Amino acid sequence: MSGLEFMPAWVAPLVPSWHGNGAGNIFTDQKVIEAEKLLLRRITETVGKHRRFLGFDLGNELGVLQGLNNPVTPDQADAWATQLLHYCEEIAPGKFHVNGVDDVHWFSDFGFSRENLATVGKATVVHCYVFFTGALERYKYSDAGSLRLAEYMVELAYAYHTDLQRRVWVEETGASAEWMPADYLPEFMERVVASVAGTGKAWGITWWSSHDIDPGVKGFDSLEYTLGLLDLDNKPKPLGRKFSALARELRRKPPPAAQRRLALVIPDRGLSQKNWPPDWTYGRAFMNLVARGNTPAIVLESRARDKEYLRARGIEELVSLAQAGT
């Protein structure tokens, strides 16, 4: 739920002492996990055959809860995601089941591992906001470091894929007039969408959010009330019409994937183990290469000597973090 760290009401009665000590943890307490499975099963029984049922997203940015009152190790987090996504496939086979994480796991070694996010479920999810990732603390809103943030996160996720046909869902990206001038928002949208589409690795792009929020509903951050592509009367706003036009054009004429012959080599692990602030060690090196006129890929150290893998990706030159500059 946007604007609220939400714990289901049925968690506390299972283990009344869930506050603060890990009991009733939604990722590790078996009673809670069985309740989660029951919820998924009942939803499947209700809407699973509906033609609009795409699949399950395990939750909205569950790393937030891992950083609050549901502490987990990466191994525990991965075990939970693997178990639940496999269960989703069992009860709703062939559907599009994902783990809708936020940016924290891509900018730290916290919670779900990048290896798990990139190999379990039907697609890899990234959320790419210039504000929450810390991009705007390092770059201007119109700099490549902001405009190509989503592209970087797609390339980072893809580096962890073991299946090169697997795709990345930019499940959330967006912009607010609190982050940049309102008249720049259409250009920002167009350039972000173009950079993601140009990777050739994206399953889709979901702009956050669909609708404005009624100001009578209290409790949200000020910026969240006007992020919608549609207004309160369900009519497209100018930015909504822009996004619709971009979608039509991309369907009509998908852009060719950019050639990425040069790749930044990064450690498989090695970022901060804290969920805040975001660790930009990899991101800064990527953006340094972009500033030099490159369109880089990303390769893990564990695969940097795999000639067949590099050939399959069209990579001819490798650059270390030190060479790129961090």
C-alpha positions in Angstrom: 0.0 0.0 0.0 1.4 3.3 -1.1 2.3 5.6 1.8 1.8 2.9 4.5 3.9 0.1 5.9 1.1 -2.3 6.0 0.9 -5.5 8.1 -2.1 -7.7 7.4 -4.6 -7.8 10.3 -4.5 -11.6 10.4 -0.7 -11.7 11.2 -0.9 -10.4 14.8 -3.5 -12.9 16.1 -1.4 -15.9 14.9 1.5 -14.8 17.0 0.5 -11.8 19.2 4.0 -10.8 20.1 5.1 -10.1 16.5 6.2 -6.5 17.3 9.9 -6.0 17.2 11.2 -9.5 18.1 10.8 -11.4 14.9 7.9 -13.6 16.1 5.1 -13.7 13.6 7.6 -12.7 10.9 5.9 -12.8 7.5 9.0 -14.3 5.9 10.1 -16.9 8.5 7.1 -17.8 10.7 5.6 -21.0 9.3 2.1 -20.3 10.6 2.1 -17.0 8.8 3.5 -18.6 5.6 0.7 -21.1 5.7 -1.8 -18.3 6.1 -0.2 -16.5 3.1 -0.6 -19.7 1.0 -4.2 -20.0 2.1 -4.8 -16.4 1.0 -3.2 -17.0 -2.4 -5.2 -20.2 -2.9 -8.5 -18.6 -2.1 -7.8 -15.7 -4.5 -6.9 -18.2 -7.2 -10.2 -20.0 -6.6 -12.1 -16.8 -6.9 -10.4 -15.0 -9.9 -7.8 -17.5 -11.2 -9.9 -18.3 -14.3 -10.7 -14.6 -15.1 -9.3 -13.5 -18.5 -7.8 -10.4 -16.8 -5.9 -12.4 -14.2 -2.3 -12.0 -15.2 -0.7 -13.6 -12.2 0.5 -12.8 -8.6 2.9 -10.1 -7.4 3.9 -11.3 -4.0 3.7 -7.8 -2.5 4.5 -4.1 -3.0 8.1 -3.5 -2.1 8.4 -6.0 0.7 11.9 -4.9 1.4 10.3 -2.1 3.4 9.0 -4.6 5.8 12.3 -6.5 6.0 13.8 -3.2 7.1 11.2 -2.7 9.9 9.7 -5.4 12.0 10.4 -8.5 9.9 14.2 -9.0 9.9 15.6 -11.7 7.6 18.9 -12.8 6.3 19.3 -12.9 2.5 19.1 -16.7 2.6 15.8 -16.5 4.6 14.3 -13.9 2.3 15.3 -15.9 -0.8 13.9 -19.1 0.6 10.5 -17.4 1.3 10.4 -15.9 -2.2 11.3 -19.2 -3.9 8.7 -21.1 -1.8 5.9 -18.6 -2.4 6.6 -18.1 -6.2 6.7 -21.9 -6.7 3.4 -22.2 -4.8 1.9 -19.5 -7.1 3.0 -21.5 -10.1 1.5 -24.7 -8.5 -2.0 -23.1 -7.9 -2.0 -20.9 -11.0 0.3 -22.6 -13.6 1.6 -20.6 -16.5 0.7 -17.2 -15.1 3.0 -14.2 -14.7 4.1 -14.4 -11.1 6.7 -12.0 -9.8 8.2 -10.5 -6.6 7.6 -6.7 -6.8 10.6 -5.4 -4.9 11.8 -1.8 -4.5 15.2 -0.5 -5.3 16.9 -1.4 -2.0 18.1 -4.9 -3.1 19.7 -3.4 -6.3 21.6 -0.8 -4.3 22.6 -3.0 -1.3 23.2 -6.6 -0.3 20.1 -6.4 1.9 17.1 -8.7 2.0 16.3 -10.6 -1.2 19.5 -11.3 -3.1 19.9 -10.1 -6.7 20.6 -13.7 -7.7 17.2 -14.8 -6.5 15.3 -11.8 -7.9 16.9 -12.5 -11.3 16.1 -16.2 -11.5 12.8 -17.0 -9.6 9.4 -16.0 -11.0 8.5 -15.1 -14.6 10.4 -11.8 -14.7 12.8 -9.6 -12.7 11.3 -6.5 -11.2 12.9 -3.1 -10.7 11.5 0.1 -9.3 13.4 3.1 -10.6 12.7 6.4 -9.0 15.3 9.2 -9.2 14.4 10.4 -5.8 14.3 7.3 -3.7 17.4 5.7 -5.2 19.4 8.8 -4.4 20.0 9.7 -8.1 18.9 13.3 -7.6 21.5 13.7 -4.8 24.2 12.9 -7.4 22.8 14.2 -10.7 20.5 16.9 -12.0 17.1 15.7 -13.1 18.1 16.3 -16.8 21.5 14.5 -16.5 22.1 11.0 -17.8 22.5 9.8 -14.2 18.8 10.5 -13.8 17.4 9.9 -17.3 19.2 6.6 -17.6 18.7 5.3 -14.1 16.0 2.8 -15.3 18.3 1.7 -18.1 21.1 1.1 -15.6 18.8 -1.0 -13.3 17.6 -3.1 -16.3 21.2 -3.8 -17.3 22.1 -4.5 -13.6 19.2 -7.0 -13.3 20.0 -8.6 -16.6 23.6 -9.3 -15.5 22.3 -11.7 -12.8 20.1 -13.6 -15.3 21.1 -17.2 -16.0 18.5 -17.3 -18.8 19.2 -14.6 -21.4 15.6 -14.8 -22.7 14.3 -13.7 -19.3 13.0 -10.1 -19.2 13.0 -7.2 -16.7 9.8 -5.5 -15.8 10.2 -1.8 -14.9 7.3 -2.2 -12.6 7.5 1.3 -11.2 9.0 4.5 -12.5 7.6 8.0 -12.5 8.3 11.6 -11.7 6.9 14.4 -9.6 6.9 18.2 -10.1 8.5 18.2 -6.6 11.6 16.7 -8.1 11.9 18.7 -11.3 10.1 21.5 -13.2 6.6 20.5 -14.3 7.2 21.5 -17.9 10.2 19.0 -18.0 8.1 16.0 -17.0 7.0 15.1 -20.6 10.6 15.1 -21.8 11.7 13.2 -18.7 9.1 10.5 -19.4 10.0 10.3 -23.1 13.7 9.9 -22.5 13.3 7.3 -19.7 10.9 5.2 -21.7 13.2 5.4 -24.8 16.2 4.3 -22.8 14.4 1.4 -21.3 12.9 0.3 -24.6 16.3 0.6 -26.2 17.8 -2.1 -23.9 15.9 -4.8 -25.7 15.6 -6.5 -22.3 12.4 -5.1 -20.9 9.1 -7.0 -20.6 7.2 -3.7 -20.0 7.2 -0.3 -18.3 4.6 0.6 -15.7 4.4 4.4 -14.9 3.5 5.2 -11.3 0.8 5.9 -10.9 -2.4 5.3 -12.7 -4.6 7.9 -10.8 -4.3 11.0 -8.7 -5.4 10.6 -5.1 -8.5 12.4 -3.7 -7.1 15.1 -1.4 -9.8 14.1 1.0 -8.0 10.9 1.7 -5.4 11.8 4.3 -2.0 10.3 5.2 -0.1 10.3 2.0 3.1 12.3 1.2 2.2 15.5 -0.7 3.8 14.3 -3.9 1.6 11.2 -4.1 -1.6 13.1 -4.7 -0.8 14.2 -8.2 1.4 11.5 -9.6 -1.4 9.9 -11.7 -1.7 9.6 -15.4 -5.5 9.9 -15.0 -7.3 12.5 -12.9 -10.0 11.9 -10.3 -12.6 11.8 -13.0 -10.7 9.0 -14.8 -9.7 11.3 -17.6 -6.1 11.3 -19.0 -3.9 14.2 -17.9 -1.4 15.6 -20.4 1.3 13.2 -19.1 -1.2 10.4 -19.4 -1.8 11.2 -23.1 2.0 11.4 -23.6 2.5 7.9 -22.1 -0.3 6.5 -24.2 1.3 8.0 -27.4 4.6 6.5 -26.4 3.0 3.1 -25.9 1.3 3.2 -29.3 4.6 4.2 -31.0 6.6 1.5 -29.3 4.0 -1.1 -30.3 4.0 0.2 -33.9 7.8 0.4 -34.2 9.9 -1.2 -31.4 13.4 0.3 -31.4 16.4 -1.9 -32.1 18.3 -3.0 -29.1 21.5 -0.9 -28.6 24.8 -2.6 -29.2 26.6 -3.0 -25.9 30.0 -4.2 -26.8 31.7 -2.7 -23.7 30.7 -4.1 -20.3 31.3 -3.0 -16.7 32.5 -5.9 -14.6 31.1 -5.9 -11.0 31.4 -8.3 -8.1 28.4 -10.6 -7.7 28.1 -9.3 -4.1 29.9 -6.4 -2.4 27.5 -3.6 -1.8 26.5 -2.3 1.6 24.5 -4.7 3.7 22.4 -1.8 5.0 19.0 -0.9 3.4 19.9 2.8 3.5 21.5 4.9 2.1 21.7 3.4 -1.4 25.2 2.2 -2.4 26.1 3.8 -5.7 29.4 2.0 -6.2 28.2 0.1 -9.3 25.8 2.8 -10.5 28.4 5.6 -10.4 30.8 3.5 -12.5 28.1 2.8 -15.0 27.2 6.5 -15.3 30.9 7.4 -15.6 31.1 5.2 -18.7 27.9 6.7 -20.1 29.4 10.2 -19.6 32.3 9.1 -21.8 30.0 8.3 -24.6 29.5 4.5 -24.0 26.4 2.4 -23.9 27.6 -0.2 -21.4 26.4 -3.6 -20.4 27.1 -5.1 -17.0 28.8 -8.4 -16.4 29.4 -10.3 -13.1 32.9 -11.2 -12.1 31.9 -14.8 -11.9 31.1 -14.8 -15.7 33.7 -12.4 -16.9 35.9 -15.3 -18.2 33.1 -17.2 -19.8 33.8 -16.5 -23.5 30.7 -18.3 -24.7 28.5 -16.2 -22.4 30.2 -12.9 -23.5 29.9 -13.9 -27.1 26.2 -14.6 -26.7 25.7 -11.1 -25.3 27.9 -9.5 -28.0 30.4 -8.2 -25.4 33.9 -7.5 -26.7 35.5 -5.3 -24.1 35.5 -5.5 -20.3 36.1 -2.5 -17.9 36.7 -2.8 -14.2 35.2 -0.6 -11.5 38.6 1.0 -11.0 38.9 1.8 -14.7 35.4 3.2 -14.9 35.9 5.2 -11.6 33.6 4.9 -8.6 
